[in-house]
Amino acid sequence: ELHKYACDLTSRANYKNAGTVEFLVDTADMKPYFIEVNPRIQVEHTVTEEVTGVDIVKAQLRIAAGATLDEVGLVQENISVRGVAIQCR
């Protein structure tokens, strides 16, 4: 459900690059509350890279240079999550 909210938000804003959409979830009713969108790569991006196989830094640089999401291979419907990853810092 959070994934859908994040995709809807960025689609409506016509956002076309790497970023992080943050929510808080009320555990009493599991209702999510939007916090912010960070238009940059977070330090935890390696977790996403591990479970999706997407090199986020490379993709962001290509997009900044003028490539489209399609040219970079970032079509939301084709990105799937495989397994889990944990980052320790």
N, C-alpha and C positions, 0 to 999 in steps of 0.2 A: 504494500500500500504506500509506503514512504517513497519507494522508487517511482511509482506512478505520479505522486504529488510533485516530486522533483522534476520529472520529465515534463509534466504539464506546465509547471512554472517556467522552466527554461525555454520551452517551446513558445509559450505566449509572449515571453520577453525577447524572442528571436535571438537567444544567446547561442553562440556558435563556437565555443572553445572549452577548454578544461575549466572546471570549477567544482566547488563543493557546496551542496545545499544542506543546511543543518536544521534539525528539528529536535525538540524535546518531546518526550512521550509521558503523559500522565499515567502512571501505573494503576491508578484506581479504575480508570475506564479505558485505558490504552488509546486515548485520544492524542493525536500528534499536534504539536504547535510549532509553526514555522519560526525560526530564529533569524537566519540570514543566508545569503549566498556569498561565498568568497570566490571572486573571479581569478583565482590563482591555484596552483597546485599546492596541496597541503603536504606536510612532511610525511604523512601516512600514506601517500600515493602508492608506495611500493606494495601495500596490502592489496589495493585494487589491481595493480599490475599483475600480481601473482595469481589472483583468482579469475582474471579476465583474459590474460595473455596480451593485453594492450600496453605498448610502451607509451605511457602518457606524456612523458617529457618530449620524446621524438614527435609525437602527434601534435602537441601544442606548438612546437617550433615550426613544423610544416604549415600549420594553420596560420600562424603569425606571418609566415612568408607568402601567404595568399592561397594555399591549398584549401579546397572545400572539405567538409566532413566526409563526403563520399570518396573523394580522391585519397584521403588518408585511411579509408576503410572503416570509418566510425559511423556505421548505420545502426541505430539503437536496436532494431529488431534482430541484428546479427551478433550482438554482444551478449554473451551468456556468462554466468558465474559458475565456476567449477571448483568445488572444494571449499576450504577455508584457509585463512592465513592469519598469523599473529605477528605483530611487530613489537620488538622489545628495544627500548632506547635507554 
